[in-house]
Amino acid sequence: MERRIAGLTGHFVVCGAGETGSLVLDELDKTGASAVVVDLKAERLISLAERPGLATVEGDATDLETLERAGLARASCVVAALPHEKDNLVITVLVRQKDPKIRIVARHVDAAMADRLRKAGADATVSPTAIGGMRLASEAVRPHVVGFLDQMLKEKGTTVRIEEIRIPEGSPWTGRDLLGLDLRGRWGLTALAVKDAPDAPFRYGPAPEETLGAGAILVVLGDERRIGEARAHADAVP
């Protein structure tokens, strides 16, 4: 397992293999992302160890040494999904002190904890209670939209997702418009939104003449494999 982890880079470190963490791992697995899951309970890790692209570490995720065993130095994102939000706060502090650039996503229950997590360095916080409430309202108000999203997530034989494609400096996509890129014809993708930089606002339903600049982020809908092909093309910097 140590050898498998040593070969990973740009992976996700998921803290907690409980109910929430397992759902995170399922989605990462479906989208082909590599991950290392950390949990204190060995019985939770036994079945997960057989998944390709997933490695396991038995230990306390609130301990920096354990996180380093999970390849923290080479990871792109840490997901703090432990059931106790104070533990997720500890993980956030440890990881942010170790790496000021890595992305951190943390689970919380108490609304006040969201602000504490962000001040501690979390890039995003997620409340299962808030998401549950939004889902209930959406089922009542827009059931067909919810049905569309559910079908997209559960579709057999293909993995259709809404994903982002970043346009790096020197990308062959820089200075190109959407019409010229022909996302639908080449990769079967639909452009949903675009923004010029990570902190810029989105422009929804971009026109065919929308031109992409370096640093832009394009949000698309399509098959995960074809999105990966398009992303690789956009990343092909000379």
ABEGO torsion letter per residue (X at the ends): XAAAAAABBGBBBBBEABAAAAAAAAAAAAAGBBBBBBBABAAAAAAAAABBGBBBBBEBAABAAAAAAAGAAABABBBBABABAAAAAAAAAAAAAABAABBBBBBBABAAAAAAAAAAGBABBBBAAAAAAAAAAAAAABAAAAAAAAAAAABBGBBBBBBBBBBBBGBAABGBBAAAAGAAAAAGBBBABBBABAABBBBBGBBAABBBBBGBBBBBBEBAAAAAAAAAAAABBX
